[in-house]
Amino acid sequence: MGEIREPAVAGTFYPRNPEVLKADIEGYLAEVPPAEIVGDIRGLISPHAGYMYSGPTAAYGYRALSGRGYDTVIILAPSHRSFFIGAAVQGTGAYKTPLGLVDIDADLADALIKTGDLVHEDAKMHRGEHSIEVQIPFLQCVLRDFRIVPLIMGSAQDPRGSIELGELIYKTIEDREGRYLILGSTDLSHYYPYGLAVTLDKAAIAMIERFDLKGLADGLTRQKYEACGAGAILAVMTVCEGLGATQARALHYANSGDVTGDMSGVVGYVSCVIYGGR
């Protein structure tokens, strides 16, 4: 039992009608060539804008998950609506989308809550936030029989807090049975002219692909590039490094200008997989 988190952005960020939604996602996936990933995919970095803008980019990462199995997907995402201390998890119940319910892994959520003050239970922080919600229909289309642990990041978004959260998650799951996917929800730069946005975003992507956590965190702190879910990226990379992942690959990059034709102020999107290891 627990709260059913109702969809907040169905009908705006993605279609409310389940048949249309499924057809849209399957259409995005059908346009993506298979990615040859050698080794287990431990992590995914995926955009969280409206599907008309970022859906084609998100499909690259989700296409790479097809045929793979996970017991629990731990989703890390920024808060766009509220500031709060640490990270807020909905610890019980389920997330609902037009495609149905996805149960929360209550045992793992409880284990994270019990680690200390960084993760706390607060379902109300999830109710209007889109950054986790938009990932779930894609997951429902490419995975079967999975649960989620949804974490909205408040003050844990700063580099130190993000890495600390990643270390906490890794220590919590390292000896637990099951297969885990760590998913970071983020867009990249916001509202720069097209050319500058591409330059900034490519610099951030290069650091991710080098798997350089320290360098990435330093560049974010020094504002060499940006991401609204920068903390989610750092936390995901930290967990995956603990799990033994050794490689990250950007499968696709685009920005809103590529969709709308308006190059004056764009938002960047990237789909990355993190893989390898034991």
C-alpha positions in Angstrom: 0.0 0.0 0.0 1.0 3.6 -0.3 0.3 6.7 -2.4 -0.4 6.5 -6.1 1.5 9.3 -7.6 -0.8 10.5 -10.4 0.6 11.8 -13.7 1.2 15.6 -13.6 2.2 16.3 -17.2 0.3 13.8 -19.3 -1.4 15.8 -22.0 1.4 18.4 -22.0 4.8 16.8 -22.0 3.5 13.6 -23.6 0.1 12.3 -24.8 -2.6 11.4 -22.3 -4.1 8.7 -24.5 -2.3 5.4 -23.8 -2.5 4.2 -27.4 -1.1 7.4 -28.8 1.6 7.5 -26.1 2.7 4.0 -26.8 2.7 4.6 -30.6 4.7 7.7 -30.2 7.4 6.0 -28.1 7.5 3.0 -30.4 7.9 5.4 -33.3 10.8 7.1 -31.6 12.5 3.8 -30.8 12.0 2.5 -34.4 14.0 5.4 -35.7 17.0 4.5 -33.6 19.7 2.1 -34.9 20.8 -0.7 -32.5 23.8 0.4 -30.4 26.6 -2.2 -29.9 27.2 -2.0 -26.2 29.7 -4.6 -24.9 29.0 -5.3 -21.2 26.2 -4.5 -18.8 24.5 -1.1 -19.0 24.7 0.2 -15.4 23.5 3.7 -15.9 21.5 5.9 -18.3 21.5 9.7 -18.6 18.3 10.9 -20.4 16.6 14.2 -21.1 13.4 15.3 -19.5 11.7 17.8 -21.8 8.5 17.4 -23.6 8.6 14.4 -25.9 8.2 16.5 -29.1 11.5 18.1 -28.2 13.6 15.4 -26.5 11.8 12.2 -27.2 13.9 11.3 -30.2 17.1 11.8 -28.2 15.8 9.9 -25.2 14.9 7.0 -27.5 18.6 6.3 -28.2 19.3 5.3 -24.6 16.1 3.4 -24.1 16.6 1.5 -27.3 19.9 0.3 -25.9 18.0 -1.1 -22.9 15.8 -3.3 -25.0 16.2 -7.0 -24.2 18.0 -6.2 -20.9 16.5 -6.9 -17.5 16.5 -4.9 -14.3 14.8 -5.6 -11.0 14.9 -1.9 -9.9 15.5 1.4 -11.7 16.8 4.1 -9.3 15.8 7.4 -10.9 17.7 10.6 -9.8 16.3 13.9 -11.0 16.4 17.6 -10.1 13.6 19.5 -8.5 12.2 22.3 -10.7 9.6 23.4 -8.3 10.9 23.5 -4.7 14.1 23.8 -2.8 14.7 21.4 0.1 17.5 19.8 2.0 18.9 16.5 0.7 16.9 14.2 -1.6 13.2 13.3 -1.4 12.1 9.8 -2.1 8.5 8.5 -2.4 9.0 5.4 -0.4 5.9 3.4 -1.0 3.1 3.0 -3.5 3.5 3.5 -7.2 3.9 6.0 -10.0 1.0 6.1 -12.5 1.3 6.9 -16.2 -1.3 6.4 -19.0 0.4 3.1 -19.6 -0.3 1.8 -16.0 1.3 1.6 -12.6 5.0 1.1 -11.7 5.5 0.0 -8.2 8.1 1.5 -5.9 10.8 -0.7 -4.4 9.7 0.0 -0.9 12.4 -2.1 0.8 15.2 -0.3 -1.0 13.7 3.1 -0.5 13.4 2.3 3.2 17.0 1.2 3.3 18.1 4.5 1.8 16.0 6.5 4.2 17.6 4.7 7.1 21.1 5.6 6.1 20.9 9.0 7.6 19.7 12.5 6.9 20.6 12.9 3.2 17.5 10.9 1.9 14.1 11.5 3.4 10.6 10.4 2.6 8.5 13.1 1.1 5.9 12.1 -1.5 4.6 15.6 -1.9 7.8 16.8 -3.6 7.0 14.4 -6.4 3.5 15.4 -7.1 4.0 18.2 -9.7 7.6 17.4 -10.7 8.0 16.2 -14.3 11.7 15.1 -14.3 11.0 11.6 -13.1 7.6 11.2 -14.6 8.7 11.6 -18.3 11.2 8.8 -18.0 8.7 6.2 -16.9 6.6 5.6 -20.1 9.8 4.9 -22.0 10.8 2.4 -19.3 7.4 0.8 -19.5 7.9 0.3 -23.2 11.4 -1.3 -23.1 11.5 -3.2 -19.7 9.3 -5.7 -18.0 8.7 -6.5 -14.3 10.7 -3.7 -12.8 10.2 -1.4 -9.9 11.5 2.1 -9.2 13.1 4.2 -6.5 12.3 7.8 -7.4 14.6 10.4 -5.9 14.1 14.1 -6.4 17.3 16.1 -5.5 17.1 19.4 -3.6 20.3 20.6 -1.9 21.9 17.2 -2.9 22.2 18.8 -6.4 25.5 20.5 -5.5 28.6 18.5 -6.6 29.6 17.5 -3.1 26.1 16.5 -2.2 25.6 14.7 -5.5 28.7 12.5 -5.1 27.8 11.8 -1.5 24.3 10.7 -2.6 25.9 8.5 -5.2 28.2 6.9 -2.7 25.3 6.3 -0.3 23.3 4.6 -3.0 26.2 2.4 -4.0 26.9 1.3 -0.5 23.2 0.5 0.0 22.9 -1.7 -3.1 26.4 -3.2 -3.4 25.5 -6.3 -1.3 21.8 -6.5 -2.2 20.5 -9.1 -4.6 19.1 -7.9 -7.8 20.0 -6.0 -11.0 19.9 -2.2 -10.8 19.8 0.5 -13.4 20.8 4.0 -12.3 19.0 6.6 -14.3 19.8 10.3 -14.3 17.2 12.7 -15.6 18.7 16.0 -17.0 18.7 18.5 -19.8 21.9 20.4 -20.7 22.4 24.1 -21.3 19.4 26.4 -21.3 18.5 29.3 -23.7 21.9 30.1 -25.2 22.2 30.8 -29.0 22.5 27.6 -30.9 26.3 27.7 -31.6 27.2 28.6 -28.0 24.9 25.9 -26.7 26.5 23.2 -28.8 29.9 24.3 -27.7 29.0 24.2 -24.0 27.1 20.9 -24.3 29.8 19.1 -26.2 32.3 20.1 -23.5 30.1 18.6 -20.8 29.5 15.4 -22.9 33.3 15.0 -23.4 33.8 15.0 -19.7 31.1 12.4 -19.2 32.6 10.2 -21.9 36.0 10.5 -20.3 34.4 9.2 -17.1 36.1 12.1 -15.3 34.0 12.7 -12.3 36.4 15.2 -10.7 36.9 17.1 -13.9 33.1 17.2 -14.6 32.3 18.4 -11.1 35.1 21.1 -11.4 33.8 22.3 -14.8 30.3 22.6 -13.4 31.5 24.5 -10.4 33.5 26.9 -12.7 30.5 27.2 -15.0 32.3 25.9 -18.1 29.1 24.2 -19.0 25.8 23.5 -17.3 23.0 21.0 -16.9 19.8 21.4 -14.9 20.3 17.9 -13.6 24.0 18.2 -13.1 23.7 16.5 -9.7 21.9 13.6 -11.2 24.7 13.1 -13.7 27.3 13.1 -10.9 25.3 10.8 -8.7 24.7 8.3 -11.5 28.3 8.2 -12.5 29.4 7.8 -8.8 27.1 4.8 -8.4 28.1 3.2 -11.7 31.8 3.7 -10.9 31.2 1.8 -7.6 29.5 -1.0 -9.6 32.6 -1.3 -11.8 31.5 0.6 -14.9 34.4 1.8 -16.9 32.9 3.5 -20.0 30.3 6.1 -20.9 29.1 6.8 -24.4 26.9 9.6 -25.7 24.5 7.9 -28.2 22.8 11.1 -29.4 22.9 14.8 -28.8 20.4 17.4 -30.1 18.8 20.6 -28.9 15.4 22.3 -29.2 16.6 24.4 -32.2 17.0 21.2 -34.2 13.2 20.6 -33.6 11.7 24.1 -33.8 14.2 25.8 -36.1 14.5 28.7 -33.5 18.2 29.0 -32.9 18.1 32.1 -30.7 17.8 30.3 -27.4 17.9 26.5 -27.2 17.8 23.7 -24.6 20.3 20.8 -25.0 19.5 17.1 -24.8 21.8 14.1 -24.5 21.3 10.4 -24.2 24.3 8.5 -22.6 24.8 5.0 -21.4 27.3 3.9 -18.7 28.5 0.4 -19.0 31.1 -2.3 -18.4 32.4 -3.8 -15.1 31.6 -6.8 -13.1 
